[in-house]
């Protein structure tokens, strides 16, 4: 009996030890690693500098451990990057700028406290400056294709001022006038050397962090399968150059609901389109068969 109790005690201790070790492994936190080298738009990030490493480390930690938000960014990127990437290429803007749009809005049509709107977060005046229509009925800041072209023109204009894409990215946040003033005042023209407001000082590092995570999610602890990603829904287009008095009826006539029409054309801001200027607008009509899970994952 005593031998049995001794054996039971040993087995129990081993069991508790294994549970403790397993729990320790579960609770072990793996910190994100700074890569050995990193480029933004083929411009080297000076990772040999402590201040640069620590600034990047901060954004990596924030994005790595804010799991719900980062998972959503990865999922949405699968839907919208295929729209943005060919436009960037066609416009001669580096592909890395797709991450700028991602960190600007999270690929949601939010409106900032300052009034910036859409995936690229244009202010009304800036959007209009770069050719977007912004009024009560139509707000093309919410038109992904047109807003991406406007963003490309903005970025190319900034690049012509600095001859540097990293500075162009930072200027997208603080504005060219603000950036030029800081360069003039501080007498340096390297983003990593400039003393900037907190938001702009973090801005490029936020882009870099989400780029690192998106390009290798598993290395940052994000396990995501193909069927977890949000798929791109096929659409057809209709060009209109006249008024539409009732967009709900227009949608039904095209075989979709008003909700679908608004979701795929968020730039339509009211329930009608007077189109007094006779502009040509392209309306997207989703393929209703593509709106079901089975159409993408069998």
Buried (B, 14 or more C-beta within 10 A) or exposed (E): EEEEEEEEEEEEEEEEEEEEEEEEEEEEEEEBEBBEEBEBBEBEBEBEEEEBBEBBBBBBEBBBEEEEEBBBBBBBBBBBBEBBBEBBEEBEBBEBBBBBBBBBBBBEBEEEEEEBBBBBBBBBEBBBBBEBBBEEBBBBBBBBBBBBBBBBBBBEBBBEBBEBBBBBBBBBBBBBEBBBEBBEEEEEBEBBEBEBEEEBBBBBBBBBBBBBBBEEBEEBBBEEEEEEBBBBBEEEEEEBEEEBEEBBEBBEEBEBEBEBBBBBBBBBBEBBBEBEEEEEBEBBBBEBEEEEEEBBEE
